[in-house]
Amino acid sequence: MEYNLHSPARELIELRMAHADLDLLIDAAGPGGTVDELTLRRLKKRRLQLRDRMACLERLLEPPEPA
């Protein structure tokens, strides 16, 4: 698999790293955290957007199953 600068595989790796970073941030900002509710909702929305984009890229990269 080719990992050039603009390949879908590389973008998927970068999205997974960003998603993991957001997971850590959201977990740290959970109940009793110092982040307000609006910021927490925005972080969760961004994490969901990343997850959706990752799913699209995974479908693009995985070959379809034979019938």
C-alpha positions, -999 to +999 in steps of 0.1 A: +000+000+000+013+034-010+016+061+017+023+092-004+015+126+010-021+128-004-031+091-004-064+080+012-045+055+033-023+083+047-054+105+053-070+076+072-040+072+095-040+110+102-078+109+109-073+079+133-046+099+152-068+130+154-098+108+166-076+092+193-065+127+204-101+138+207-110+107+227-083+115+252-094+152+254-131+143+258-123+117+285-102+142+304-130+168+301-158+145+312-177+147+344-160+171+368-137+184+341-128+220+335-144+222+300-178+238+296-208+219+281-207+237+248-171+230+242-176+193+251-205+191+226-183+206+199-155+182+206-179+153+204-194+166+172-159+169+157-151+133+168-183+121+151-173+139+118-139+123+119-155+089+125-178+094+095-149+104+073-128+074+084-157+051+076-159+066+040-122+061+035-122+026+049-150+017+024-129+032-004-098+013+005-113-021+012-121-041-018-158-051-021-167-086-009-172-112-037-208-121-043 
